[in-house]
Amino acid sequence: MAFFKNNFWGEKNAGFDVLYHNMKHGQLATKELAEFVRERAAIEETYSKSMSKLAKMASNGSSLGTFAPMWDVFRVSSDKLALCHLELMRKMNSLINDINKYTDEQVKIHRKTKEEVVGTLEAVQTLQVQSGQLQKSRENYHSKCVEADRLRREGAPQKELEKAELKSKKAAESFSSCVEKYNRVGGDFEQKMSESAQKFQELEEAHLRQMKQLIKAYSHSIEDTHVQVGQVHEEFKQNVENIGIENLIKKFAEQKSTGTDRPAPVGFEEYSSSQVPEGKKSRSKAFRIPGLGKRDKEPDSTDTAVTEAPNSPQVDDEGFVIRNDANQNDILPCDGFCS
Amino acid sequence: MAFFKNNFWGEKNAGFDVLYHNMKHGQLATKELAEFVRERAAIEETYSKSMSKLAKMASNGSSLGTFAPMWDVFRVSSDKLALCHLELMRKMNSLINDINKYTDEQVKIHRKTKEEVVGTLEAVQTLQVQSGQLQKSRENYHSKCVEADRLRREGAPQKELEKAELKSKKAAESFSSCVEKYNRVGGDFEQKMSESAQKFQELEEAHLRQMKQLIKAYSHSIEDTHVQVGQVHEEFKQNVENIGIENLIKKFAEQKSTGTDRPAPVGFEEYSSSQVPEGKKSRSKAFRIPGLGKRDKEPDSTDTAVTEAPNSPQVDDEGFVIRNDANQNDILPCDGFCS
């Protein structure tokens, strides 16, 4: 629809000015859009940095206690969120480049358009000048007619009357010529204004198409990030779900285990000089392996104790079994929540 | 599974210490979770404030030009995003209250548990003391036997030998009694340690259940916000879609219209003293309505001009129609993107 061609007429011929300035405001809109996107990019960057800080906080979470492995889930999730928002910041920055490219293009288009519509501006000015002249000429004609009329009514001398009538006739001719010129100039203005208004509207349509395309890119980037963030949340939820309570208890028990063998009852160990060389004697002791229920109270049951422990483990000075699995559980396989 | 009951034995009897401290680390975990959530709340608050600032920026977007109505879409969307993240901050703060409540409860539970397991700690200490005594008594028995052996080999006087054998017999009795006591103390320790280990595991399971519940609340809040943010984005996209380019052009044309009437050709207006009183004459002019193609160049065509304009609108000094619709389009109905 020819909205511009139909709506920018009116008594002051101000339509051209309005449409020309509207075109120039397009540059302001582009500049403001770039500023808006730049601000959004800055917001996303700050958020991303904060999330990295949060991830750092999670990675500093205590490694003691059964809860410790959960911190890794928080750390991974926060780190990924930081990445999502950093990515959005990058996309926003790339969009700003696109906006800036369009800004340059827009300036060129406006420069070219200004040249194309300069004739219309001149027609507006000519019309305004002509309008003034028309007014003056009309007033002159009327005052001459009034003068001749007055002389006629007062019965002035014929010569004087003829002179006045001649003047009024000349004023009528001048007025008529002004009317003709005014109408010609008006016609020219209308023709040019119609064309310019159409040009301005087409320009504006192209501008808005471009702006909407830039907004679409903005919207898509935000949408992509939103989907990614959703995936990170889903992953977080799943990871929390996956780390069962029994799992945490088991992991802790394996990592921090102090040994699985209960305190073994000590047996009385009878001295025998023939068994071992003196001096080493006190270091080699025999022990029975539990059951607790059959604790031996007789000091001379050494032999039984030895035979009862065919796989007797290595024991220390206090008769407790030395753990040989002390380190074997230090590093555990990942259960799906390590990264 | 009895992970704690099976894994915290070993030669040093350090299992009790490990499990007791693990319980205490639960308080650290709760404290750290609260700190983590507090940091997240702060991040969301900052993001929310930034979004409000962005909304302000959008509301300051130029009201000039065809693009102007788009800023309202940006403003509304940013304002809503600000609200979403503010809501998340509030939920995080409420979660911190829940965590703090649990912290208080946890302190009470730990205090009670400490009282319940103090017997086990004493059993550990008794076992350690008894272990030392067992060692001393064993060494004494052996050295007495060695002495008697030596006297026997060297053919020492019978009296001296009997004295030494009596000493070794007494040492054997003392050693035997120590073994018995050690085993009794060891049995007591094993019994108490089993119970305490089970208690610690149950406590830990309850703690982890509570922590996971708190994490679930954290996760739900984030998820809710994520859904809301998605709706805001969807709305933004829809609003951008809804504001068609023609719509923007039309709106601008209506709001900034300078008038719909093209410059009307002026007709020559003949002076007639009888028609109107003098002085008002020059203000009442007759005009023809266009067509431009039939522009009249004769100065005496006034009557035709008047008859050709039966509904001739009010006109000004320059012969242009005075707009009477100047303000009627200033306020437009909302097209779904106002809020």
Interface residues (C-beta under 8 A of the other chain):
Chain A: M1 F3 F4 N6 N7 F8 W9 G10 E11 K12 N13 A14 G15 V18 H21 N22 H25 G26 L28 A29 E32 E35 F36 E39 R40 I43 T46 Y47 S50 M51 K53 L54 M57 A58 G61 S62 L64 G65 T66 F67 A68 M70 W71 F74 L127 S131 L134 Q135 R138 E139 Y141 H142 C145 V146 D149 S168 A172 E173 F175 S176 V179 E180 Y182 N183 R184 G186 G187 F189 E190 Q201 E204 E205 H207 L208 R209 M211 K212 I215 K216 S219 I222 E223 H226 V229 G230 H233 F236 K237 V240 I245 E246 L248 I249 K250 F252 A253 E254 K256 S257 T258 G259 T260 D261 R262 P263 P265 V266 G267 F268 E269 E270 Y271 S273 E278 K281 S282 K285 L292 R295 D296 K297 E298 P299 D316 D317 E318 G319 F320 V321 I322 R323
Chain B: M1 F3 F4 N6 N7 F8 W9 G10 E11 K12 N13 A14 G15 V18 H21 N22 H25 G26 L28 A29 E32 E35 F36 E39 R40 I43 T46 Y47 S50 M51 K53 L54 M57 A58 G61 S62 L64 G65 T66 F67 A68 M70 W71 F74 L127 S131 L134 Q135 R138 E139 Y141 H142 C145 V146 D149 S168 A172 E173 F175 S176 V179 E180 Y182 N183 R184 G186 G187 F189 E190 Q201 E204 E205 H207 L208 R209 M211 K212 I215 K216 S219 I222 E223 H226 V229 G230 H233 F236 K237 V240 I245 E246 L248 I249 K250 F252 A253 E254 K256 S257 T258 G259 T260 D261 R262 P263 A264 P265 V266 G267 F268 E269 E270 Y271 S273 E278 K281 S282 K285 L292 R295 D296 K297 E298 P299 D316 D317 E318 G319 F320 V321 I322 R323
